[in-house]
Amino acid sequence: MSHFKYHVFFCCNQRGEGETCCNDAGATAAQTYAKDRVAELQLKGAGKVRINKAGCMDRCDNGPVVVIYPEGVWYSYVDHEDIEEIIQEHLLHGRVVDRLRI
């Protein structure tokens, strides 16, 4: 059994000027938002949810991206409203958000 019910990785990679990357699209702010919301909702900790930063996940053209394990569901998002929808639907209710899935 996994230590966490869900392990969430936000690509927060920063590439050089002129190169497409998730961090230029607000990935670090999105990861911080998700981490804070998961804590507020008391979803943080063993047997619950872990929010992590990740380096390049090689999906730059789909970015910014986040992946949730153990299912291995990949999402792209635009803003905090999209992240909130992922938290509410996937992390709270176990439902994949098809409109954001890549």
N, CA, C and O atoms as a Tinker XYZ file with bonds, in Angstrom:
   408  protein
     1  N      0.838000   -1.182000    0.000000    73     2
     2  CA     0.000000    0.000000    0.000000    64     1     3
     3  C      0.884000    1.246000    0.000000    63     2     4     5
     4  O      1.914000    1.287000    0.673000    81     3
     5  N      0.476000    2.245000   -0.750000    73     3     6
     6  CA     1.209000    3.495000   -0.847000    64     5     7
     7  C      1.099000    4.279000    0.456000    63     6     8     9
     8  O      0.108000    4.168000    1.177000    81     7
     9  N      2.114000    5.062000    0.744000    73     7    10
    10  CA     2.106000    5.905000    1.940000    64     9    11
    11  C      1.046000    7.001000    1.842000    63    10    12    13
    12  O      0.508000    7.441000    2.858000    81    11
    13  N      0.741000    7.449000    0.593000    73    11    14
    14  CA    -0.271000    8.474000    0.356000    64    13    15
    15  C     -1.369000    7.914000   -0.534000    63    14    16    17
    16  O     -1.108000    7.088000   -1.409000    81    15
    17  N     -2.587000    8.360000   -0.312000    73    15    18
    18  CA    -3.689000    7.980000   -1.198000    64    17    19
    19  C     -3.441000    8.585000   -2.584000    63    18    20    21
    20  O     -3.600000    7.912000   -3.602000    81    19
    21  N     -3.050000    9.858000   -2.606000    73    19    22
    22  CA    -2.716000   10.541000   -3.853000    64    21    23
    23  C     -1.388000   11.255000   -3.687000    63    22    24    25
    24  O     -1.143000   11.910000   -2.674000    81    23
    25  N     -0.538000   11.120000   -4.688000    73    23    26
    26  CA     0.739000   11.830000   -4.729000    64    25    27
    27  C      0.698000   12.695000   -5.976000    63    26    28    29
    28  O      0.610000   12.184000   -7.092000    81    27
    29  N      0.762000   14.016000   -5.784000    73    27    30
    30  CA     0.546000   14.985000   -6.844000    64    29    31
    31  C      1.860000   15.700000   -7.155000    63    30    32    33
    32  O      2.508000   16.243000   -6.261000    81    31
    33  N      2.244000   15.694000   -8.429000    73    31    34
    34  CA     3.487000   16.335000   -8.857000    64    33    35
    35  C      3.186000   17.457000   -9.844000    63    34    36    37
    36  O      2.566000   17.235000  -10.883000    81    35
    37  N      3.631000   18.658000   -9.508000    73    35    38
    38  CA     3.530000   19.817000  -10.381000    64    37    39
    39  C      4.884000   20.026000  -11.048000    63    38    40    41
    40  O      5.899000   20.164000  -10.365000    81    39
    41  N      4.904000   20.051000  -12.373000    73    39    42
    42  CA     6.131000   20.412000  -13.061000    64    41    43
    43  C      6.377000   21.887000  -12.796000    63    42    44    45
    44  O      5.560000   22.734000  -13.156000    81    43
    45  N      7.502000   22.191000  -12.167000    73    43    46
    46  CA     7.886000   23.574000  -11.856000    64    45    47
    47  C      9.215000   23.920000  -12.509000    63    46    48    49
    48  O      9.955000   24.780000  -12.032000    81    47
    49  N      9.500000   23.241000  -13.601000    73    47    50
    50  CA    10.773000   23.440000  -14.291000    64    49    51
    51  C     10.872000   24.841000  -14.872000    63    50    52    53
    52  O      9.902000   25.383000  -15.402000    81    51
    53  N     12.067000   25.420000  -14.763000    73    51    54
    54  CA    12.344000   26.724000  -15.355000    64    53    55
    55  C     13.424000   26.555000  -16.415000    63    54    56    57
    56  O     14.556000   26.192000  -16.096000    81    55
    57  N     13.085000   26.815000  -17.661000    73    55    58
    58  CA    14.039000   26.750000  -18.762000    64    57    59
    59  C     14.587000   28.144000  -19.054000    63    58    60    61
    60  O     14.167000   29.135000  -18.455000    81    59
    61  N     15.515000   28.194000  -19.969000    73    59    62
    62  CA    16.109000   29.464000  -20.361000    64    61    63
    63  C     15.124000   30.359000  -21.087000    63    62    64    65
    64  O     14.066000   29.912000  -21.528000    81    63
    65  N     15.486000   31.633000  -21.207000    73    63    66
    66  CA    14.635000   32.614000  -21.863000    64    65    67
    67  C     14.279000   32.166000  -23.276000    63    66    68    69
    68  O     15.142000   31.735000  -24.040000    81    67
    69  N     13.000000   32.275000  -23.610000    73    67    70
    70  CA    12.531000   31.907000  -24.931000    64    69    71
    71  C     12.151000   30.447000  -25.093000    63    70    72    73
    72  O     11.606000   30.064000  -26.128000    81    71
    73  N     12.429000   29.621000  -24.082000    73    71    74
    74  CA    12.065000   28.206000  -24.136000    64    73    75
    75  C     10.779000   27.977000  -23.345000    63    74    76    77
    76  O     10.621000   28.504000  -22.244000    81    75
    77  N      9.873000   27.198000  -23.901000    73    75    78
    78  CA     8.607000   26.897000  -23.247000    64    77    79
    79  C      8.845000   26.096000  -21.977000    63    78    80    81
    80  O      9.595000   25.120000  -21.977000    81    79
    81  N      8.197000   26.520000  -20.888000    73    79    82
    82  CA     8.306000   25.757000  -19.645000    64    81    83
    83  C      7.095000   26.020000  -18.755000    63    82    84    85
    84  O      6.433000   27.052000  -18.857000    81    83
    85  N      6.832000   25.065000  -17.892000    73    83    86
    86  CA     5.670000   25.153000  -17.008000    64    85    87
    87  C      5.777000   26.308000  -16.015000    63    86    88    89
    88  O      4.773000   26.949000  -15.704000    81    87
    89  N      6.967000   26.576000  -15.521000    73    87    90
    90  CA     7.097000   27.617000  -14.511000    64    89    91
    91  C      6.759000   28.995000  -15.069000    63    90    92    93
    92  O      6.248000   29.843000  -14.338000    81    91
    93  N      7.033000   29.234000  -16.347000    73    91    94
    94  CA     6.653000   30.509000  -16.958000    64    93    95
    95  C      5.132000   30.669000  -17.041000    63    94    96    97
    96  O      4.634000   31.781000  -17.213000    81    95
    97  N      4.404000   29.570000  -16.919000    73    95    98
    98  CA     2.937000   29.601000  -16.962000    64    97    99
    99  C      2.330000   29.568000  -15.555000    63    98   100   101
   100  O      1.139000   29.297000  -15.401000    81    99
   101  N      3.142000   29.843000  -14.532000    73    99   102
   102  CA     2.611000   29.959000  -13.178000    64   101   103
   103  C      2.591000   28.681000  -12.370000    63   102   104   105
   104  O      1.821000   28.572000  -11.417000    81   103
   105  N      3.421000   27.707000  -12.727000    73   103   106
   106  CA     3.384000   26.411000  -12.058000    64   105   107
   107  C      3.730000   26.481000  -10.572000    63   106   108   109
   108  O      3.087000   25.811000   -9.764000    81   107
   109  N      4.719000   27.271000  -10.199000    73   107   110
   110  CA     5.095000   27.341000   -8.785000    64   109   111
   111  C      3.962000   27.932000   -7.954000    63   110   112   113
   112  O      3.683000   27.450000   -6.856000    81   111
   113  N      3.313000   28.964000   -8.464000    73   111   114
   114  CA     2.163000   29.546000   -7.757000    64   113   115
   115  C      1.018000   28.542000   -7.657000    63   114   116   117
   116  O      0.345000   28.474000   -6.628000    81   115
   117  N      0.790000   27.768000   -8.705000    73   115   118
   118  CA    -0.269000   26.750000   -8.690000    64   117   119
   119  C      0.045000   25.656000   -7.678000    63   118   120   121
   120  O     -0.849000   25.191000   -6.970000    81   119
   121  N      1.295000   25.245000   -7.605000    73   119   122
   122  CA     1.702000   24.215000   -6.643000    64   121   123
   123  C      1.526000   24.721000   -5.217000    63   122   124   125
   124  O      1.057000   23.982000   -4.351000    81   123
   125  N      1.891000   25.953000   -4.969000    73   123   126
   126  CA     1.715000   26.544000   -3.637000    64   125   127
   127  C      0.237000   26.626000   -3.289000    63   126   128   129
   128  O     -0.153000   26.309000   -2.165000    81   127
   129  N     -0.585000   27.045000   -4.236000    73   127   130
   130  CA    -2.026000   27.109000   -4.017000    64   129   131
   131  C     -2.576000   25.733000   -3.650000    63   130   132   133
   132  O     -3.331000   25.598000   -2.687000    81   131
   133  N     -2.198000   24.719000   -4.415000    73   131   134
   134  CA    -2.687000   23.353000   -4.154000    64   133   135
   135  C     -2.228000   22.865000   -2.788000    63   134   136   137
   136  O     -3.011000   22.272000   -2.046000    81   135
   137  N     -0.991000   23.104000   -2.454000    73   135   138
   138  CA    -0.455000   22.668000   -1.161000    64   137   139
   139  C     -1.215000   23.328000   -0.009000    63   138   140   141
   140  O     -1.568000   22.665000    0.966000    81   139
   141  N     -1.462000   24.627000   -0.123000    73   139   142
   142  CA    -2.206000   25.354000    0.915000    64   141   143
   143  C     -3.643000   24.860000    1.019000    63   142   144   145
   144  O     -4.156000   24.675000    2.122000    81   143
   145  N     -4.299000   24.643000   -0.123000    73   143   146
   146  CA    -5.701000   24.178000   -0.118000    64   145   147
   147  C     -5.825000   22.784000    0.477000    63   146   148   149
   148  O     -6.747000   22.520000    1.249000    81   147
   149  N     -4.912000   21.894000    0.128000    73   147   150
   150  CA    -4.933000   20.535000    0.671000    64   149   151
   151  C     -4.779000   20.591000    2.189000    63   150   152   153
   152  O     -5.442000   19.840000    2.904000    81   151
   153  N     -3.922000   21.465000    2.680000    73   151   154
   154  CA    -3.771000   21.628000    4.131000    64   153   155
   155  C     -5.051000   22.185000    4.751000    63   154   156   157
   156  O     -5.502000   21.694000    5.786000    81   155
   157  N     -5.639000   23.208000    4.125000    73   155   158
   158  CA    -6.891000   23.793000    4.630000    64   157   159
   159  C     -8.012000   22.767000    4.709000    63   158   160   161
   160  O     -8.815000   22.776000    5.641000    81   159
   161  N     -8.055000   21.890000    3.727000    73   159   162
   162  CA    -9.110000   20.873000    3.667000    64   161   163
   163  C     -8.786000   19.640000    4.520000    63   162   164   165
   164  O     -9.533000   18.662000    4.520000    81   163
   165  N     -7.672000   19.700000    5.239000    73   163   166
   166  CA    -7.213000   18.614000    6.111000    64   165   167
   167  C     -7.018000   17.304000    5.342000    63   166   168   169
   168  O     -7.332000   16.218000    5.829000    81   167
   169  N     -6.492000   17.446000    4.132000    73   167   170
   170  CA    -6.199000   16.295000    3.285000    64   169   171
   171  C     -4.715000   15.942000    3.296000    63   170   172   173
   172  O     -4.303000   14.964000    2.673000    81   171
   173  N     -3.922000   16.728000    3.996000    73   171   174
   174  CA    -2.466000   16.576000    4.003000    64   173   175
   175  C     -2.043000   15.487000    4.984000    63   174   176   177
   176  O     -2.577000   15.384000    6.088000    81   175
   177  N     -1.063000   14.669000    4.557000    73   175   178
   178  CA    -0.450000   13.720000    5.480000    64   177   179
   179  C     -0.534000   12.280000    5.032000    63   178   180   181
   180  O     -1.103000   11.956000    3.989000    81   179
   181  N      0.051000   11.424000    5.853000    73   179   182
   182  CA     0.086000    9.989000    5.564000    64   181   183
   183  C     -1.318000    9.442000    5.342000    63   182   184   185
   184  O     -2.248000    9.747000    6.089000    81   183
   185  N     -1.449000    8.631000    4.304000    73   183   186
   186  CA    -2.742000    8.052000    3.972000    64   185   187
   187  C     -3.670000    9.017000    3.262000    63   186   188   189
   188  O     -4.798000    8.661000    2.919000    81   187
   189  N     -3.206000   10.230000    3.041000    73   187   190
   190  CA    -4.040000   11.257000    2.401000    64   189   191
   191  C     -3.360000   11.756000    1.128000    63   190   192   193
   192  O     -3.144000   10.977000    0.199000    81   191
   193  N     -3.021000   13.044000    1.074000    73   191   194
   194  CA    -2.506000   13.654000   -0.147000    64   193   195
   195  C     -1.150000   14.302000    0.111000    63   194   196   197
   196  O     -0.922000   14.895000    1.165000    81   195
   197  N     -0.256000   14.180000   -0.864000    73   195   198
   198  CA     1.046000   14.840000   -0.832000    64   197   199
   199  C      1.178000   15.647000   -2.113000    63   198   200   201
   200  O      1.006000   15.113000   -3.209000    81   199
   201  N      1.485000   16.940000   -1.976000    73   199   202
   202  CA     1.697000   17.831000   -3.111000    64   201   203
   203  C      3.187000   18.108000   -3.219000    63   202   204   205
   204  O      3.805000   18.552000   -2.252000    81   203
   205  N      3.777000   17.851000   -4.390000    73   203   206
   206  CA     5.209000   18.043000   -4.596000    64   205   207
   207  C      5.497000   18.860000   -5.848000    63   206   208   209
   208  O      4.700000   18.899000   -6.785000    81   207
   209  N      6.666000   19.516000   -5.841000    73   207   210
   210  CA     7.224000   20.122000   -7.046000    64   209   211
   211  C      8.046000   19.051000   -7.754000    63   210   212   213
   212  O      8.623000   18.166000   -7.121000    81   211
   213  N      8.085000   19.151000   -9.054000    73   211   214
   214  CA     8.921000   18.240000   -9.848000    64   213   215
   215  C      9.706000   19.061000  -10.859000    63   214   216   217
   216  O      9.313000   20.171000  -11.220000    81   215
   217  N     10.815000   18.502000  -11.306000    73   215   218
   218  CA    11.558000   19.093000  -12.408000    64   217   219
   219  C     10.830000   18.797000  -13.704000    63   218   220   221
   220  O      9.660000   18.415000  -13.690000    81   219
   221  N     11.502000   18.968000  -14.802000    73   219   222
   222  CA    10.883000   18.780000  -16.109000    64   221   223
   223  C     10.282000   17.384000  -16.237000    63   222   224   225
   224  O     10.941000   16.382000  -15.960000    81   223
   225  N      9.030000   17.335000  -16.656000    73   223   226
   226  CA     8.350000   16.057000  -16.870000    64   225   227
   227  C      8.158000   15.791000  -18.362000    63   226   228   229
   228  O      7.411000   14.893000  -18.751000    81   227
   229  N      8.847000   16.589000  -19.200000    73   227   230
   230  CA     8.907000   16.379000  -20.647000    64   229   231
   231  C      7.542000   16.452000  -21.329000    63   230   232   233
   232  O      7.283000   15.733000  -22.294000    81   231
   233  N      6.672000   17.328000  -20.820000    73   231   234
   234  CA     5.368000   17.562000  -21.455000    64   233   235
   235  C      5.178000   19.065000  -21.668000    63   234   236   237
   236  O      4.067000   19.580000  -21.543000    81   235
   237  N      6.248000   19.749000  -21.982000    73   235   238
   238  CA     6.264000   21.210000  -22.083000    64   237   239
   239  C      5.182000   21.754000  -23.016000    63   238   240   241
   240  O      4.578000   22.787000  -22.726000    81   239
   241  N      4.934000   21.073000  -24.123000    73   239   242
   242  CA     3.948000   21.559000  -25.081000    64   241   243
   243  C      2.524000   21.468000  -24.556000    63   242   244   245
   244  O      1.625000   22.101000  -25.110000    81   243
   245  N      2.300000   20.696000  -23.502000    73   243   246
   246  CA     0.986000   20.579000  -22.884000    64   245   247
   247  C      0.876000   21.418000  -21.616000    63   246   248   249
   248  O     -0.174000   21.435000  -20.974000    81   247
   249  N      1.937000   22.106000  -21.255000    73   247   250
   250  CA     2.038000   22.738000  -19.951000    64   249   251
   251  C      1.185000   23.962000  -19.745000    63   250   252   253
   252  O      0.671000   24.559000  -20.691000    81   251
   253  N      1.047000   24.320000  -18.492000    73   251   254
   254  CA     1.660000   23.663000  -17.339000    64   253   255
   255  C      0.960000   22.338000  -17.045000    63   254   256   257
   256  O     -0.223000   22.169000  -17.342000    81   255
   257  N      1.705000   21.403000  -16.459000    73   255   258
   258  CA     1.163000   20.074000  -16.214000    64   257   259
   259  C      1.301000   19.657000  -14.756000    63   258   260   261
   260  O      2.179000   20.111000  -14.023000    81   259
   261  N      0.392000   18.772000  -14.379000    73   259   262
   262  CA     0.402000   18.131000  -13.071000    64   261   263
   263  C      0.015000   16.674000  -13.299000    63   262   264   265
   264  O     -0.814000   16.380000  -14.160000    81   263
   265  N      0.608000   15.763000  -12.536000    73   263   266
   266  CA     0.264000   14.347000  -12.645000    64   265   267
   267  C     -0.089000   13.834000  -11.253000    63   266   268   269
   268  O      0.551000   14.187000  -10.263000    81   267
   269  N     -1.115000   12.998000  -11.198000    73   267   270
   270  CA    -1.582000   12.449000   -9.927000    64   269   271
   271  C     -1.438000   10.937000   -9.950000    63   270   272   273
   272  O     -1.951000   10.252000  -10.835000    81   271
   273  N     -0.729000   10.441000   -8.954000    73   271   274
   274  CA    -0.553000    9.004000   -8.762000    64   273   275
   275  C     -1.329000    8.566000   -7.538000    63   274   276   277
   276  O     -1.489000    9.360000   -6.611000    81   275
   277  N     -1.825000    7.321000   -7.494000    73   275   278
   278  CA    -1.311000    6.174000   -8.219000    64   277   279
   279  C     -1.906000    5.974000   -9.615000    63   278   280   281
   280  O     -1.421000    5.120000  -10.356000    81   279
   281  N     -2.934000    6.727000   -9.997000    73   279   282
   282  CA    -3.567000    6.479000  -11.298000    64   281   283
   283  C     -2.709000    6.894000  -12.483000    63   282   284   285
   284  O     -2.850000    6.340000  -13.574000    81   283
   285  N     -1.822000    7.861000  -12.282000    73   283   286
   286  CA    -1.035000    8.373000  -13.395000    64   285   287
   287  C     -1.851000    9.250000  -14.323000    63   286   288   289
   288  O     -1.662000    9.217000  -15.539000    81   287
   289  N     -2.758000   10.034000  -13.756000    73   287   290
   290  CA    -3.599000   10.935000  -14.548000    64   289   291
   291  C     -2.868000   12.266000  -14.717000    63   290   292   293
   292  O     -2.454000   12.895000  -13.743000    81   291
   293  N     -2.719000   12.680000  -15.978000    73   291   294
   294  CA    -2.056000   13.939000  -16.309000    64   293   295
   295  C     -3.096000   15.004000  -16.605000    63   294   296   297
   296  O     -4.089000   14.759000  -17.290000    81   295
   297  N     -2.843000   16.201000  -16.068000    73   295   298
   298  CA    -3.706000   17.355000  -16.316000    64   297   299
   299  C     -2.884000   18.534000  -16.799000    63   298   300   301
   300  O     -1.704000   18.671000  -16.477000    81   299
   301  N     -3.540000   19.381000  -17.580000    73   299   302
   302  CA    -3.044000   20.711000  -17.880000    64   301   303
   303  C     -4.045000   21.675000  -17.253000    63   302   304   305
   304  O     -5.223000   21.344000  -17.121000    81   303
   305  N     -3.590000   22.853000  -16.870000    73   303   306
   306  CA    -4.456000   23.811000  -16.195000    64   305   307
   307  C     -4.081000   25.217000  -16.626000    63   306   308   309
   308  O     -3.013000   25.450000  -17.192000    81   307
   309  N     -4.990000   26.159000  -16.342000    73   307   310
   310  CA    -4.761000   27.541000  -16.709000    64   309   311
   311  C     -4.614000   28.424000  -15.469000    63   310   312   313
   312  O     -3.768000   29.317000  -15.433000    81   311
   313  N     -5.439000   28.168000  -14.460000    73   311   314
   314  CA    -5.479000   29.070000  -13.314000    64   313   315
   315  C     -5.844000   28.320000  -12.033000    63   314   316   317
   316  O     -5.992000   27.098000  -12.037000    81   315
   317  N     -5.987000   29.068000  -10.940000    73   315   318
   318  CA    -6.315000   28.447000   -9.655000    64   317   319
   319  C     -7.696000   27.806000   -9.656000    63   318   320   321
   320  O     -7.936000   26.857000   -8.909000    81   319
   321  N     -8.602000   28.310000  -10.481000    73   319   322
   322  CA    -9.925000   27.685000  -10.572000    64   321   323
   323  C     -9.810000   26.256000  -11.111000    63   322   324   325
   324  O    -10.515000   25.359000  -10.648000    81   323
   325  N     -8.921000   26.043000  -12.088000    73   323   326
   326  CA    -8.692000   24.694000  -12.606000    64   325   327
   327  C     -8.086000   23.801000  -11.521000    63   326   328   329
   328  O     -8.477000   22.643000  -11.376000    81   327
   329  N     -7.132000   24.339000  -10.763000    73   327   330
   330  CA    -6.510000   23.563000   -9.687000    64   329   331
   331  C     -7.549000   23.221000   -8.634000    63   330   332   333
   332  O     -7.569000   22.103000   -8.121000    81   331
   333  N     -8.406000   24.166000   -8.311000    73   331   334
   334  CA    -9.467000   23.913000   -7.327000    64   333   335
   335  C    -10.403000   22.803000   -7.813000    63   334   336   337
   336  O    -10.826000   21.958000   -7.024000    81   335
   337  N    -10.721000   22.804000   -9.091000    73   335   338
   338  CA   -11.576000   21.753000   -9.645000    64   337   339
   339  C    -10.899000   20.383000   -9.533000    63   338   340   341
   340  O    -11.555000   19.394000   -9.206000    81   339
   341  N     -9.608000   20.323000   -9.797000    73   339   342
   342  CA    -8.868000   19.066000   -9.652000    64   341   343
   343  C     -8.883000   18.607000   -8.199000    63   342   344   345
   344  O     -9.062000   17.421000   -7.924000    81   343
   345  N     -8.699000   19.535000   -7.273000    73   343   346
   346  CA    -8.727000   19.189000   -5.844000    64   345   347
   347  C    -10.105000   18.663000   -5.458000    63   346   348   349
   348  O    -10.228000   17.600000   -4.848000    81   347
   349  N    -11.130000   19.412000   -5.817000    73   347   350
   350  CA   -12.491000   19.030000   -5.428000    64   349   351
   351  C    -12.935000   17.712000   -6.061000    63   350   352   353
   352  O    -13.489000   16.846000   -5.384000    81   351
   353  N    -12.694000   17.568000   -7.339000    73   351   354
   354  CA   -13.182000   16.384000   -8.042000    64   353   355
   355  C    -12.271000   15.167000   -7.854000    63   354   356   357
   356  O    -12.733000   14.109000   -7.425000    81   355
   357  N    -10.998000   15.311000   -8.168000    73   355   358
   358  CA   -10.109000   14.152000   -8.150000    64   357   359
   359  C     -9.670000   13.789000   -6.730000    63   358   360   361
   360  O     -9.801000   12.640000   -6.309000    81   359
   361  N     -9.149000   14.777000   -5.996000    73   359   362
   362  CA    -8.583000   14.467000   -4.681000    64   361   363
   363  C     -9.641000   14.234000   -3.612000    63   362   364   365
   364  O     -9.444000   13.406000   -2.723000    81   363
   365  N    -10.748000   14.942000   -3.682000    73   363   366
   366  CA   -11.811000   14.741000   -2.688000    64   365   367
   367  C    -12.782000   13.630000   -3.054000    63   366   368   369
   368  O    -13.233000   12.884000   -2.185000    81   367
   369  N    -13.107000   13.515000   -4.349000    73   367   370
   370  CA   -14.164000   12.587000   -4.749000    64   369   371
   371  C    -13.718000   11.463000   -5.679000    63   370   372   373
   372  O    -14.529000   10.619000   -6.060000    81   371
   373  N    -12.432000   11.444000   -6.052000    73   371   374
   374  CA   -11.919000   10.356000   -6.875000    64   373   375
   375  C    -12.403000   10.356000   -8.307000    63   374   376   377
   376  O    -12.369000    9.325000   -8.980000    81   375
   377  N    -12.857000   11.522000   -8.785000    73   375   378
   378  CA   -13.378000   11.634000  -10.159000    64   377   379
   379  C    -12.389000   12.394000  -11.031000    63   378   380   381
   380  O    -11.980000   13.504000  -10.692000    81   379
   381  N    -12.010000   11.799000  -12.143000    73   379   382
   382  CA   -11.103000   12.439000  -13.093000    64   381   383
   383  C    -11.811000   13.633000  -13.735000    63   382   384   385
   384  O    -12.987000   13.549000  -14.089000    81   383
   385  N    -11.086000   14.742000  -13.881000    73   383   386
   386  CA   -11.620000   15.950000  -14.525000    64   385   387
   387  C    -11.274000   15.849000  -16.005000    63   386   388   389
   388  O    -10.196000   16.267000  -16.427000    81   387
   389  N    -12.179000   15.300000  -16.780000    73   387   390
   390  CA   -11.918000   15.025000  -18.194000    64   389   391
   391  C    -11.554000   16.256000  -19.000000    63   390   392   393
   392  O    -10.728000   16.164000  -19.908000    81   391
   393  N    -12.139000   17.398000  -18.704000    73   391   394
   394  CA   -11.881000   18.602000  -19.509000    64   393   395
   395  C    -10.441000   19.095000  -19.364000    63   394   396   397
   396  O     -9.954000   19.821000  -20.231000    81   395
   397  N     -9.754000   18.718000  -18.290000    73   395   398
   398  CA    -8.372000   19.139000  -18.059000    64   397   399
   399  C     -7.351000   18.033000  -18.328000    63   398   400   401
   400  O     -6.144000   18.273000  -18.302000    81   399
   401  N     -7.838000   16.841000  -18.583000    73   399   402
   402  CA    -6.950000   15.686000  -18.764000    64   401   403
   403  C     -6.210000   15.769000  -20.094000    63   402   404   405
   404  O     -6.772000   16.163000  -21.116000    81   403
   405  N     -4.930000   15.387000  -20.056000    73   403   406
   406  CA    -4.151000   15.318000  -21.292000    64   405   407
   407  C     -3.659000   13.895000  -21.498000    63   406   408
   408  O     -2.979000   13.614000  -22.484000    81   407
